[in-house]
Amino acid sequence: MLKEVLKLKFIEPKNLKTTKVDWSLPQKTIRLVEHYAEYTGYSEEEVVSQFLNNLLLDTNFKEHIKKKRNNRRILKDLELNENDL
């Protein structure tokens, strides 16, 4: 029984630092997010947030951040450190 308990994954808290934004998006994009949210069981906000985090995998974007003269603010904003680039 104890071994089974140790295999459980604990629930990670959601990131509660949110800011409401007001963007205009194509209707097709909005519907895509709505349908994908329904499919995954995530909220529309969670779908957008998780997808946009993939931008941090863009090596050209990371190089752009590295080349910025004072990139400390960007790293802080994105909750990254130098090793993440």
N, C-alpha and C positions, 0 to 999 in steps of 0.2 A: 504493500500500500504506500509506504513512504517513497519508494522509487517512482511510483506513478505520479505522486505529487510533485516530485522534483522535475519531471518532464513537462509540466505545465508551463505555458508561456504566459507571462504577466501582461496585462493590458497596459499599453503605452498611453500616457496622457496626450490628448490632442493639443496642438499648438494654439493657445488662446490669444496670441497677439494678432488680432485681426483689425483691418481697416476697411471700411466700406469704400468702394470705388464706383465711379460712374463712367463707364466706357460704352461706346457705340460699337457693336459688332454686327457682322452680316447675319441675317436671319438664319441662314444655313448653319453657321457656326453655333448659334444659340441652340438650335434644334439638335445638333450633333451632341452638344454637352448635355442637354436634357435627356436624350435617349441613352447616352453612355452612362449617365448617372443612374437612370432607371435600371439598366443592365447590370451595373456593378453593385448597386445598393448604397453607393456613396451619395452625398449631397452634391449638387452642381458646383458649389464652392470648393469642395474637396477634390473633385475631378480636375477642375482648373488648376488648383494649387499643386496637386501631384504632377500633373502634366507639365506645368511651367517649371517645376524643379528640374525637369530634364534638360533645361537650357544650360544648367551647370555642367552638363556632360560635353558641351560644345567646346572643343579645344581652341577654336579661333576666338571665342568669347573669353575664355580663360587667358589667352595670350593678350588680348585687348586689355584686360584688367591688370595683368602683370606690367604692361607698358605704361600704364597711367603713372604720372609722376608721384602723386600722393594717393595710393590705392588703399590706404588704411581705412578710410571712410567706407569705401565700397566693400572691403572685406568684412567690416563690422556690420554694415547693412545686410549683407548676405549670410552673416553668421559663418564666415569661412576664416581660415588662417592661411598663411603663405604656403604651407605644405599641401593644401587642397588644390592649388593651382598647378 
